[in-house]
Amino acid sequence: PISRHSRVHFTSQKLKINLTAFNQSVACSRWKKKKMASTSGKLMRAVQYASCGGGAAGLKHAEVPIPTPAKDEVLIKLEAVSINPVNWKVQKGIMRPVLPRKFPRIPFIYIELGTDVAGEIVEVGSAVQKFKAGDKVVGYLALSSEGGMAEYAAAKESSTVGRPAEVSAAEGAALPVAGVTAYQALTQVAGLKLDGTGPQRNILVTAASGGVGQYAVQLAKLGNAHVTATCGARNIELVKSLGADEVLDYKTPEGAALKSPSGKKYDAVVHCTTGISWSTFEPNLSGSGKVIDLTPGPSAFMTFALKKLTFSKKQLLPLLADVKAADLECLVELVKEKKLKTVIDSTYPLSKAEDAWAKSIEGHATGKIIVEP
């Protein structure tokens, strides 16, 4: 005869086996549904890469299944996608420590490109509440998700905002990474109030004709700042038109030294480029001036740590922006009200996406590079 203890143990083991079989069955069913959705649905054109490296030559045009939105996602028929340097830097491999090393990534064979998108919602997940099919939106796709260099993309509801008729698809797609980075640097780190109610600050913006710099100049002026900016000689008039009070050609001795023509010391620097040492910044800062480094390398983090350890009032602060819907909504509203504009360097069709990629890699774009699916 089997003891009571043995019967309980046996029943428990049987229950575990049954639960395991049930879970495996459910998982298998879900996998089959995902597989069916990704193989039997309609196809879309997309641009992808299969491994790190390769630059523009590593991009491949392909037809892949239109993504099926999860319950908290919206499916967007894309009208515009903007390229950010971080996109091709990921291709080069800078995110290898945190993103999966193995290719391919499920469910697609290749990794798609682009994180900043605008378009029209064609389908919503079961838990989506703010949007419906037909809504025009701007969205941000996380780097760990499938990208937006395609005809359609699935975006989280939480990282998607409405796009009014006054904001074009290209203007909207340019905003998420570049616009939010400038916005957070000035409001969260430099402490500017964009309604202009705060005290006037002296702000330096480096690489002011680039994707982030163009927004930083305009937002700083909204925040009642005196703005000094650097850029190449060919873009000086453009940067002045964005509101900069003083513009330096970075190739001149004065521009390389970052000296304000009016002798001002900077309360904050929105540093949008590379190759400028702390020793160049420091004599140009006010007593408690900050350099907000948007492209920090190892030396930037070392300077940051050193200044903290020595209790220096002058600080170098690395900033890696976190794209939040509330910040993006604020920027979209500013564009709608004509208080913020987007400078577009060039526009390419999806069939020429590799040319847009190469343009971004070579640097010196004036404003944003847009791809239109």
KEBA-41811 format. One record per atom (N, C-alpha, C): z, x, y; residue in one letter. Coordinates in steps of 0.2 Angstrom, whole numbers, plus 2048, in hexadecimal, padded with zeros to 3 digits. Atoms other than C-alpha are relative to their C-alpha. Layout:
<pts>
ZXYA;...
</pts>
This chain:
<pts>
8008047FAP;800800800P;800804806P;8017FD7FAI;7FC805812I;8067FE804I;7FA8017FCS;80C80781DS;7FD7FD807S;8018037FAR;80D7FE82DR;7FD805805R;8037FB7FCH;80B80E837H;7F98027FFH;8077FE802S;7FC81382DS;7FB7FA802S;8058067FER;7F4801830R;7FF800808R;8018007F9V;7F7803843V;7FB806802V;8047FA7FFH;7F0814843H;7F87FF7FEH;806802802F;7E180E839F;7FC7FB805F;8038057FCT;7DE7FF844T;7FE804807T;8027FC7F9S;7DF80B854S;7FA8047FFS;8067FB801Q;7D281784DQ;7FA7FB7FFQ;806805801K;7C7808848K;7FE7FE807K;8018037F9L;7C980185AL;7FC806804L;8037FB7FCK;7C4812861K;7F98017FEK;8077FF802I;7B5814856I;7FB7FA803I;8048067FDN;7AF80285BN;7FF801807N;8017FF7F9L;7B280686DL;7FB805802L;8057FA7FFT;7A881686CT;7F97FE7FFT;807803802A;79A80D863A;7FD7FB806A;8028057FAF;79A7FF871F;7FE804806F;8027FC7FAN;79A80C87FN;7F98047FFN;8067FC801Q;78C816877Q;7FA7FB800Q;805805800S;782806875S;7FF7FE807S;8018027F9V;785801887V;7FC805804V;8037FB7FDA;78081288DA;7F98017FEA;807800803C;771812882C;7FC7FB804C;8038067FDS;76C801889S;7FE802807S;8017FE7F9R;76E80789BR;7FB805801R;8057FA800W;764817897W;7F97FD7FFW;807802801K;75680D890K;7FD7FC806K;8028047FAK;75680189FK;7FE805806K;8027FB7FBK;7558108ABK;7FA8037FEK;8067FD803K;7488188A0K;7FA7FB801K;8058057FFM;73E8088A1M;7FE7FF807M;8018017F9A;7408068B3A;7FC806803A;8037FA7FDS;73A8188B6S;7F98017FDS;8067FF803T;72B8178ABT;7FB7FA800T;805806800S;7248058ABS;7FF7FD807S;8018037F9G;7268028BEG;7FA803803G;8067FD7FCK;7198058CBK;802807802K;7FF7F97FEL;7168178D0L;7FF800808L;8017FE7F9M;71681F8E2M;7FE807800M;8017F97FFR;71082F8E9R;806803803R;7FA7FC7FEA;71D83C8ECA;7FE808800A;8017F8800V;71E84F8F0V;8068037FDV;7FA7FE804Q;72A8598E5Q;7FF8087FFQ;8017F9803Y;72E86A8DFY;8048017FAY;7FD800806A;73386F8CEA;8058067FFA;7FC7FB801S;73D87F8D1S;802803807S;7FE7FD7F9C;7468898DFC;7FA805802C;8057FB7FDG;73A8948EAG;7F97FD800G;807802800G;7288938EDG;7FD7FD806G;8028027FAG;72888C8FEG;7FB7FA800G;804806800A;71A880903A;7FB8007FAA;8057FF806A;70F8878F4A;8047FD7FAA;7FC802805G;71D8818E9G;8007F87FFG;800808800L;71B86E8EEL;7FA7FE7FCL;806803804K;7118638E2K;8007F9802K;8018077FFH;70A8528E5H;8007FD7F9H;7FF803806A;70E8468D7A;8017F8801A;7FF808800E;70F8338D2E;8067FF7FCE;7F9801804V;72182E8CDV;8027F9801V;7FE807800P;72981D8CAP;8047FF807P;7FC8027FAI;72F8148D9I;8087FF7FEI;7F9800802P;7428168D9P;8037F9800P;7FC806800T;74D8078D4T;807801804T;7FA7FF7FCP;75B8058E1P;8067FE7FCP;7FA802803A;76D8058DAA;8037FA804A;7FD8067FDK;7797F78DFK;802801807K;7FE7FE7F9D;77E8008EFD;7FA803804D;8057FC7FCE;76D8068F4E;7FA7FB802E;8068047FEV;75D7FF8FDV;7FA8047FEV;8077FD801L;74B8038F8L;7FC800807L;8038007F9I;742809908I;7F88027FEI;8077FE800K;72F809909K;7FF804807K;7FF7FB7FAL;72E819914L;7FA7FF805L;8057FF7FBE;72481A924E;800807804E;8007F97FDA;72A82B92AA;8068047FDA;7FB7FB803V;73483A923V;800806805V;8007FA7FCS;73A84892DS;8038067FCS;7FE7FA804I;73C85A927I;805804804I;7FA7FC7FEN;74C86492AN;8008077FDN;7FF7FA803P;74E877927P;8048007FAP;7FC800806V;75B87391AV;7FC7FE7FAV;804803805N;74E86A910N;7FD8067FCN;8037FB804W;74487A90CW;8058067FFW;7FA7FB802K;75488590CK;8037FE7F9K;7FE802807V;75987A8FDV;7FB8027FBV;8067FE805Q;74887E8F5Q;8018077FFQ;7FF7F8801K;74C8918F8K;8068017FBK;7FB7FE805G;75C88F8EEG;807800803G;7FA7FF7FDI;76A88F8FBI;8067FB7FDI;7FC804802M;7728808F3M;8028017F8M;7FF7FF807R;7728878E1R;8077FF7FER;7F9801803P;7858888E0P;8037F9800P;7FE806800V;7878768E3V;7FC7FA7FDV;805805803L;77786D8DDL;7FF8037F9L;8017FE807P;77286D8CBP;7FB805800P;8047FA800R;76A87D8C6R;7F97FE7FCR;805802805K;75F8758B8K;7FB7FC803K;8068047FFF;74E86E8BBF;7FE7FD7FAF;8018057FBP;7498608B9P;8077FC801P;7FA8057FFR;7568548C1R;7FE7F97FER;801807802I;7578438B9I;8017FC806I;805802805P;74F8378BBP;7F9803800P;8077FE7FFF;7408408C2F;7FF8077FDF;8027F9802I;7378508BCI;801805805I;8007FB7FAY;7378588CDY;8057FD805Y;7FC8027FBI;7428588DCI;7FC7FE806I;8048027FAE;73B84E8EBE;804803806E;7FE7FD7FAL;73D8538FDL;8027FB805L;7FF8047FAG;74384D90DG;8077FC800G;7FA804800T;754845912T;8007FB806T;8008047FAD;75083C923D;7FA7FB800D;806805801V;74682C921V;8017FA804V;8008077FCA;74181C92AA;7FA7FC7FCA;805805803G;73880D923G;8027F9800G;7FF807801E;7397FB91DE;8037FF7F9E;7FD801806I;7457F5910I;7FC7FB7FCI;803804804V;73C7ED901V;8047FD7FAV;7FC803805E;74A7EA8F5E;807803801E;7F97FE7FFV;75D7EA8F6V;8048007F9V;7FC800806G;76A7EE8E8G;8057FA801G;7FC806800S;7767E08E3S;806800804S;7FA8007FCA;7857E68EDA;7FE801807A;8027FF7F9V;77B7E98FDV;8017FA804V;7FE8057FCQ;7827DE90BQ;7FC800807Q;8028007F9K;77B7E491CK;7F9800801K;8087FF7FFF;7687E5918F;7FD7FB7FBF;804804804K;75B7DA911K;7F8803800K;8077FD800A;7487DD90CA;7FD7FE807A;8038017FAG;73E7DE91CG;803804806G;7FC7FD7FBD;74B7E7926D;7FD807802D;8027F97FEK;7457F7930K;806804800K;7FA7FC800V;75180592DV;7FF808801V;8007F8800V;75581892FV;8058027FAV;7FC7FE805G;75D820920G;8018087FFG;7FF7F9802Y;76583191AY;8018007F9Y;8007FF808L;762836908L;8048077FFL;7FC7FA801A;770842902A;7FC8057FCA;8037FA803L;76A8538FCL;8008007F8L;7FF800808S;77084F8EAS;7FC7FA7FDS;804805803S;7658408E9S;7F8802800S;8077FF800E;75283E8E7E;7FE7FF807E;8027FF7F9G;7498428F7G;7FB7FA803G;8048057FDG;73E838903G;7F9802802G;8077FF7FFM;72D841903M;7FC7FD7FBM;803805804A;7268328FBA;7FE7FA803A;8018067FDE;7208218FEE;8067FB800E;7FA804800Y;7318198F9Y;8068057FFY;7FA7FC801A;74381F8F9A;8067FB7FFA;7FA804800A;7548178F4A;805804804A;7FB7FD7FCA;76181A900A;8077FC800A;7FA803800K;774816900K;8007FB806K;7FF8047FAE;77880790BE;805803805E;7FB7FD7FCS;786811912S;7FD805805S;8037FB7FCS;77A81E919S;7F97FD803S;8068037FDT;76D812920T;8027FB806T;7FF8047FAV;76C80A931V;7FA7FC802V;8058047FEG;7627FC939G;7FC804805G;8047FD7FCR;753802943R;7FC7FA805R;8038057FCP;74E7F7952P;7F9801802P;8077FF7FFA;73C7F4957A;7FF805805A;8017FB7FBE;73E7FF966E;8008077FEE;7FF7F9803V;74180E95BV;7FA8017FAV;8067FF805S;731814951S;8038047FAS;7FE7FD807A;73281A93FA;801808801A;7FF7F97FFA;72F82C945A;806802804A;7FA7FE7FCE;73D82C952E;8067FF7FCE;7FA802804G;749824945G;8018067FBG;7FF7FC806A;745830937A;802807803A;7FE7FA7FDA;74883F943A;807801801A;7F98007FEL;75A83A946L;8058037FBL;7FA7FF804P;76583C937P;803807800P;7FD7F9800V;76884F935V;800803806V;8007FC7FAA;762856945A;8047FC806A;7FC8047FBG;769848950G;8078007FFG;7F9800801V;779846948V;804807800V;7FD7F97FFT;77C859947T;802801807T;7FF7FF7F9A;77A85A95AA;8067FB803A;7FB8057FEY;78584A95CY;8078027FEY;7FA7FE802Q;793850952Q;802807803Q;7FE7F97FCA;79386295AA;8037FE807A;7FE8017F9L;79485B96BL;8067FB801L;7FB805800T;7A084C968T;8068027FCT;7FA7FE804Q;7AB85295AQ;803807801Q;7FE7F97FFV;7AC86595EV;801801807V;8007FE7F9A;7A8867970A;8047FB804A;7FC8057FDG;7B1857975G;7FD7FC806G;8038047FBL;7A484F980L;8007F97FFL;800808801K;7A483C983K;7F97FE803K;8078017FEL;792836984L;7FF7FB805L;8018057FAD;796828991D;801804806D;7FF7FC7FAG;79983799DG;8067FF804G;7FA8017FCT;7AB8339A1T;8048067FFT;7FC7FA800G;7B284499CG;7FF805805G;8017FB7FBP;7B48539A6P;7F98047FFP;8067FD801Q;7A485D9A9Q;8018077FCQ;8007FA804R;7A186B99CR;7FA804801R;8057FB800N;79687A99CN;7FE8017F9N;802800807I;78B87998CI;7FA805800I;8067FC802L;77F886985L;7FD7FD7FAL;803802806V;772880979V;7FA8057FEV;8057FC802T;76888D96FT;7FB7FD7FCT;805803803A;75788A968A;7FF7F8802A;8008077FEA;75687A973A;7FA7FC7FFA;806804801S;74587596FS;7FF7FE7F9S;801801808G;74887495CG;8037F97FFG;7FE807802G;74D864952G;8077FE803G;7F98027FEV;760865956V;800801807V;8007FE7F9G;75E86E967G;7FE7FA805G;8028057FBQ;75486096FQ;8057FA801Q;7FB8057FFY;76185396BY;807803803Y;7F97FD7FDA;77085F970A;7FF800807A;8018007F9V;768861981V;8017F9803V;8008077FDQ;76684E984Q;8077FD7FFQ;7F9803801L;77784997DL;805804804L;7FC7FC7FBA;780857987A;8007FD807A;8018027F9K;779850997K;8037F9800K;7FD807800L;77E83E992L;808801800L;7F97FF800G;790846990G;802804806G;7FE7FD7FAN;79084C9A2N;800808800N;8007F9801A;78D85E99DA;7FB804805A;8057FC7FDH;78486C9A7H;7FE8047FAH;8037FE806V;77887299AV;7FB806802V;8047FA800T;771884998T;7FC8007F9T;804800806A;76388598BA;7FC8067FFA;8057FA802T;759893982T;7FA7FD7FCT;806802804C;74889197BC;7FA805802C;8057FB7FEG;73789A97BG;7FD7FE806G;8038017F9A;72D89B98BA;7FB7FA800A;805806800R;72088E986R;8047F9800R;7FC806800N;72E881984N;8057FF806N;7FB8007FBI;738884994I;7FF7F9804I;8018067FDE;73087599DE;8027FA7FCE;7FE806804L;73386998FL;8078007FFL;7F9800801V;74586E98DV;8037FE807V;7FE8037F9K;74786B9A0K;7FF7F9800K;801807800S;74085A99ES;8057FC7FCS;7FB804804L;74D856991L;807800803L;7FA8017FCG;75A85999EG;804807801G;7FD7FA7FFA;75F86B99DA;800803807A;7FF7FE7F9D;7668729AED;7FD807801D;8037F97FFE;7618849AAE;7FD8027F9E;8047FE806V;75588B99DV;7FE807800V;8017F9800L;75489D997L;7FB8017FAL;8057FD805D;7458A598ED;8048057FBD;7FC7FC804Y;74E8AC97FY;7FD8077FFY;8037F9801K;7428BB97EK;801805806K;7FF7FC7FAT;7478C1990T;8078037FFT;7FA7FD800P;7568CD993P;8067FB801P;7FB8057FEE;7608BF99BE;8017FB7FBE;7FF804806G;75C8B398DG;8038027FAG;7FC7FD806A;7618BF980A;807801801A;7F98007FEA;7718C1989A;8047FA801A;7FD807800L;7748AE98AL;8037FF807L;7FD8017FAK;7798B099CK;7FE7FA804K;8018057FCS;77A8A19A7S;7FD802807S;8037FE7FAP;76E8A39B6P;8057FE806P;7FB8027FAS;77C89A9C1S;8078037FFS;7F97FD802G;78A8A59B9G;8057FC7FDG;7FB805803K;7928979B0K;8028037F9K;7FE7FE807K;79D89B9A0K;8007FA7FCK;801806804Y;79A88F992Y;8077FE7FCY;7FB803804D;7A788498BD;7FF7FF7F9D;802801807A;79D88197CA;7F98027FFA;8077FE801V;78D888974V;7FE7FC7F9V;803803806V;78387D968V;7FB8057FEV;8047FB802H;77B88B95EH;7FC7FE7FAH;804803805C;76C885955C;7FB8057FDC;8047FB803T;764895950T;8048067FDT;7FD7FA803T;7688A6948T;7FF806804T;8017FA7FEG;7698B894CG;803802807G;7FC7FE7FAI;7758B895BI;8078017FEI;7F97FD802S;7858C2959S;8067FD804S;7FB8037FDW;7968BC95EW;801804807W;7FF7FC7FAS;7978CB96AS;7FB7FE806S;8058037FBT;7888C3974T;8037FA803T;7FD8077FEF;7918B2975F;806801804F;7F98007FDE;7A38B8979E;800801808E;7FF7FF7F9P;7A18BE98BP;7FD7FB804P;8038067FCN;7978AE990N;8047FA7FFN;7FC806801L;7A58A298AL;806800805L;7FB8027FCS;7B289A994S;8078037FCS;7F97FE803G;7C589E990G;8017FD7F9G;7FF803806S;7C5892982S;7F97FD7FDS;807802802G;7B289197FG;7FF8007F8G;802800808K;7AB88D96DK;7F98017FFK;8067FF803V;79C892964V;7FF7FB7FAV;800805805I;797883959I;7F98037FCI;8057FD803D;78C88C94CD;7FD7FB7FBD;803805804L;780880943L;7FC8037FAL;8037FC805T;77888D938T;8048067FET;7FB7FA801P;787897933P;7FE8047F9P;8017FC806G;7858A6927G;8078037FFG;7FA7FC802P;7928B2920P;804803806P;7FD7FD7FAS;7958BB930S;8047FA805S;7FD8067FCA;7998AA939A;8067FE7FDA;7FA802803F;7A68A592DF;805806800F;7FB7FA7FFM;7AE8B792EM;803800807M;7FE8007F9T;7AE8B5941T;8057FA801T;7FB805800F;7B68A493FF;8078017FEF;7F97FE803A;7C48AA934A;803805805A;7FD7FB7FCL;7C78B993FL;8037FD807L;7FD8047FAK;7C98AE94FK;8067FC7FFK;7FB804802K;7D48A3946K;8078047FFK;7FB7FB802L;7DF8B193FL;803803807L;7FD7FC7FAT;7E18B9951T;8017FB805T;7FE8067FBF;7E48A895AF;7FC801806F;8058007FAS;7D58AB965S;7FF7FA803S;8028067FDK;7D289E972K;7F87FF7FFK;807801801K;7C08A1970K;7FE8007F9K;801801807Q;7B989B960Q;7F97FF7FEQ;807801804L;7AA89B954L;8017FB7FBL;7FE806804L;7AA88A94BL;7F97FE7FCL;806802804P;79D88893DP;8007F87FFP;800807800L;79787693CL;7FB7FE7FBL;805803804L;78F86E92DL;8017F8800L;8008077FFA;78B85C932A;8017FB7FAA;7FF805805D;79084D928D;7FD7F9803D;8048067FDV;78383F92BV;8047F97FEV;7FC806801K;78D82F92EK;7FC7FA803K;8048057FDA;78581E931A;8027FE807A;7FE8017F9A;79081B941A;7FD804805A;8047FC7FBD;78982A949D;7F97FF801D;807802800L;778826944L;7FE7FA804L;8018067FCE;77981594BE;801801807E;7FF7FE7F9C;77F81C95BC;7FA803803C;8067FD7FEL;77082795CL;7FA7FB801L;805805800V;764819958V;8007FC806V;7FF8047FAE;76B80F966E;7FE803806E;8027FC7FAL;76981D972L;7F8800801L;807800800V;75781E96DV;7FD7F9802V;8028077FEK;75580B96FK;8007FF808K;7FF8017F9E;75C80C980E;7FD805805E;8047FA7FDK;75081B985K;805805803K;7FC7FB7FEK;75F826988K;7FF8077FCK;8017FA804L;75A83297AL;7F97FF7FDL;807800803K;748837975K;7FF8057FBK;8017FB806T;741840966T;7F9804802T;8067FC7FFV;73584E969V;7FD8027F9V;804800807I;72884E95AI;7FB806801I;8047FA800D;72085F957D;7F97FE7FDD;806802803S;71385894BS;8017FB7FAS;800806805T;70F84A93ET;7FB8027FBT;8057FF806Y;70784C92DY;8007FA7FBY;800805805P;702840920P;8038037F9P;7FD7FD806L;70A84190FL;7FC8057FCL;8047FB803S;6FB849908S;800807802S;7FF7F97FDK;6FE858913K;807802801K;7F97FE7FFA;710859911A;8028077FFA;7FF7F9800E;70F86B90CE;7FF804806E;8017FD7F9D;70886F91DD;8067FF804D;7FA8017FCA;717867925A;8068057FEA;7FB7FB803W;722871919W;7FF807803W;8017F97FEA;71A88191EA;801801808A;7FF8007F8K;71B87D931K;807801801K;7F87FF7FFS;72E87B92FS;8028067FES;7FE7F9803I;73088B925I;7FE805805I;8027FB7FBE;727895932E;804800806E;7FB8017FBG;73388F93FG;7FC7FF807G;8038007F9H;73088D952H;7FD7F9801H;8028077FEA;72C87A951A;8037FD806A;7FD8037FAT;72E871961T;8027F97FET;7FD806802G;73986295CG;7FF7FF7F8G;800802807K;73785994BK;7F98007FDK;806800804I;72A85A93EI;8007FA7FBI;800806804I;725849936I;7FB7FF7FBI;805801805V;71D844926V;7FF7F8800V;801807800E;715832925E;7FD7FE7F9E;803802807P;71382B913P;7FB7FB801P;
</pts>
